[in-house]
Each structure stands twice: as C-alpha cells, then as structure tokens.
Amino acid sequence: MQIQRMVLPLLVVLVLGLAPLSYGQFAPHQPSHRILGYYNPATGAFEPLRPAEDVDAAVTATTGTLVFKLTITVKSTIPKNGVVGCSGEASVGDTSGRSYSEHGTGVGKLVSGTTYTCTVTLPYSWLLSSPSSDKISLDYTANLNYGFQIAASNGADTAVEPLSARESDQGIPSISVPASGATTTEDISATL
C-alpha cells in the first residue's frame, strides 16, 4: 500500500520535471547562422569561405563547326593496305574555369600522284562566359598507318589492325571564338 502512495507522487514529479523539455519541441525554429570556413595554419586564424560565383548565370551557348581541310603530300613509302589519315583537335579554356575539347578524325582520299586530301569536321556547343575574348587552340595530325590484315582462327572473318607508320603533329595559331552558328575552315598543308 505504501508503494502505491509513492508511485503517484513520483509520476507527478517525473511529468513535471520533463515537461519543460518537451516544450522545446514547440518553440519557433531559429535558423543557425553558421559561417563555413577553414583554419588557416599560416595565419592561425579562422577564415570564412567566400560564396561561390554562379558560373551559370552569365554563360552564352556558343555553337558552330570547325573544319580542318588538310592537303597531305606523301613522300614516305605507303605500305600495302596503308591508309592516309588525319585528325584535328580544338580546345578552349573559359574565364569561368570551364574548358572544352573537341577531337575528330578523317580518312585521306588520293587526289593525284602522292597528294591526298583529308577533312575533319568538328561541330561544337560550348557554354562560355566570355566568348568575345576567348581563344581556341587548334592542333592537327596527319598520319600514315599500316593496315595489318588479321584472319580469325576459323577463317571466317578478317580484321584490319591499324599501326602508325608515320605521323606529323602540329599546332595552328589560336583563333578567336567565331560568332555562334558559324562554320570556320582551316586550310592546312602537311607532308608525310
């Protein structure tokens, strides 16, 4: 009987003691004003992070096509199953920190004697924040490849495996980013 008399006052004390803690659930939420940052060991101070710039806010979609037209004079011996080819690369680094690179290849066509033409077409679409001041770096490669013919062990299939015999890589002077939608052609002469 004495235990029953003590249980009720204990429950009342427990409920009244925990009640203030439960009212915290109904308090209006105050957002914390934390400052993100880092400890700089050189100065011994806490330095707040600067807000990131919104790089997407001022970008312009810049599209177009770059065309590399190579005239290749072959002075090297063209091996059996040999293929004259070319490739082109264009890259641009923007002031927003973004960079873009385009790469393409082409197969040479015999025009006359030892002269081949080879075309690489690079359509592009870049988000640039400063297209009027950005520069495009251009590189090309003219190559002469062996084409080793490999037969399958069952004799049913063959494949041609390319292997570089001769290659010439060169850069072209940088160009300004063309107006959006433009096709820009670079005429190039190369010797292999």
MONORZI-V954226 format. One record per run of one state. SS is the DSSP state (alpha for helix, beta for strand, coil for the rest). FROM is the first residue (numbers start at 1). TO is the last residue. If there is no record, write none. Layout:
{{SS & FROM & TO} {SS & FROM & TO}}
This chain:
{{coil & 1 & 1} {alpha & 2 & 26} {coil & 27 & 36} {beta & 37 & 40} {coil & 41 & 44} {beta & 45 & 48} {coil & 49 & 59} {beta & 60 & 73} {coil & 74 & 82} {beta & 83 & 93} {coil & 94 & 98} {beta & 99 & 107} {coil & 108 & 108} {beta & 109 & 112} {coil & 113 & 114} {beta & 115 & 128} {coil & 129 & 134} {beta & 135 & 151} {coil & 152 & 157} {beta & 158 & 176} {coil & 177 & 181} {beta & 182 & 191} {coil & 192 & 192}}
